[in-house]
Amino acid sequence: MVREVAELRRKSDQELLKEAEEIRTEIRKLRSEIRAGGRVENPMRLRNLRRRLARVLTILNERRREAGRT
């Protein structure tokens, strides 16, 4: 997880926004599969995606707060 966070922090804001949108799309797709009653290949995938999205948004918010202070 530490490597994942370090990797995210190296990305630009635009890259993080793009990644957040990709994660949201994947979450929507996975949730629709679950609602359709289909078997999900990896049930933990949804949880991991939600956590990764939270990490991305946290980094973006930290940067926005820092930019506001200076």
C-alpha positions in Angstrom: 0.0 0.0 0.0 2.8 2.4 0.8 4.2 1.9 -2.8 0.7 2.5 -4.2 0.4 5.8 -2.3 3.9 6.9 -3.4 3.0 6.1 -7.0 -0.2 8.1 -6.7 1.6 11.1 -5.2 4.1 11.2 -8.2 1.2 11.6 -10.6 -0.1 15.0 -11.7 -3.5 16.4 -10.8 -4.8 15.7 -14.3 -3.6 12.1 -14.2 -5.2 11.6 -10.8 -8.5 13.1 -12.0 -8.4 10.7 -15.0 -7.7 7.7 -12.7 -10.5 8.7 -10.4 -12.9 8.8 -13.4 -11.7 5.4 -14.5 -12.1 3.9 -11.1 -15.7 5.3 -10.8 -16.5 3.8 -14.2 -15.2 0.4 -13.1 -17.1 0.6 -9.8 -20.4 1.4 -11.7 -19.7 -1.6 -14.0 -19.0 -4.0 -11.1 -22.1 -2.8 -9.1 -24.3 -3.4 -12.2 -22.9 -6.9 -12.5 -23.7 -7.5 -8.8 -27.3 -6.1 -9.2 -27.9 -8.3 -12.2 -27.3 -11.3 -10.0 -24.2 -12.4 -11.8 -21.3 -13.9 -10.0 -18.4 -11.6 -9.5 -15.0 -13.0 -10.2 -13.4 -11.2 -7.3 -15.8 -9.9 -4.6 -13.0 -7.9 -2.9 -12.4 -5.9 -6.1 -15.2 -3.5 -5.3 -13.8 -2.8 -1.8 -10.3 -2.3 -3.2 -11.6 0.1 -5.9 -13.5 2.1 -3.3 -10.4 2.4 -1.2 -8.2 3.4 -4.2 -10.7 6.0 -5.2 -10.6 7.4 -1.6 -6.8 7.6 -1.7 -6.8 9.4 -5.1 -9.4 11.9 -3.8 -7.5 12.4 -0.6 -4.3 13.3 -2.4 -6.2 15.7 -4.7 -7.8 17.4 -1.7 -4.5 17.7 0.2 -3.0 19.4 -2.9 -5.9 21.8 -3.2 -5.6 22.7 0.5 -1.9 23.3 0.1 -2.4 25.5 -2.9 -5.0 27.5 -1.0 -2.5 28.2 1.8 0.2 29.7 -0.3 
